[in-house]
Amino acid sequence: MTMDGRNHRTKLIAAAVALSSLAMGDALAQPGNWQGEPAPVVRTVQGEHKRSGFIIGLSAGGALGDDTESQTGALTSVFIGGFLNPNLALMFNVSGFEADEFNDGCFDCSSQPEAAQELIVVGATAQAWLSDRLWVRGTLGAGSAYVPEFGDLEGLGWGAGAGIDIISGDSFNLDLRLDVIGAIFEEGSSARTGLGVG
């Protein structure tokens, strides 16, 4: 065998190897049964609101009196506090009722001078969430009132309420609520029931 024959055979083998490599590369590039790494799956988990930190707010609505069913007025509350855990908050709360100015606050006040024209309750409030949106609360503290027959009165104040969040965000809630405030005096007791938003 001559040197030229060996060189020719070596070139043929090299060319065959090169063609085989190109063919295998094309086969790997084709979308046949070959599978690459799966794409990562992104999942969003939606859970309950994680309440924490401080809480501050106010509410307002209309109210009726227990002294006389004809008495109406406005019931407002202002509160500030903090969360002990995501479902329980302690707050300092001020709630007040003021009778409508129409006919001194009620439709027949002349025959019912014992009706309280003003009622204020100041005290500590605990609010607990029974679900992600439903809550209840209770208040205990000092109560004061103005009753035309007795003047200014002071005594034990209390409050209770329940509500449901109709708009709930990370830092803002708007709820529909039912509140009751009352006070016990030596001369008697008084309470107001209000429906409002806060």
Disulfide bonds with the S-S distance in Angstrom:
Cys106-Cys109 1.68
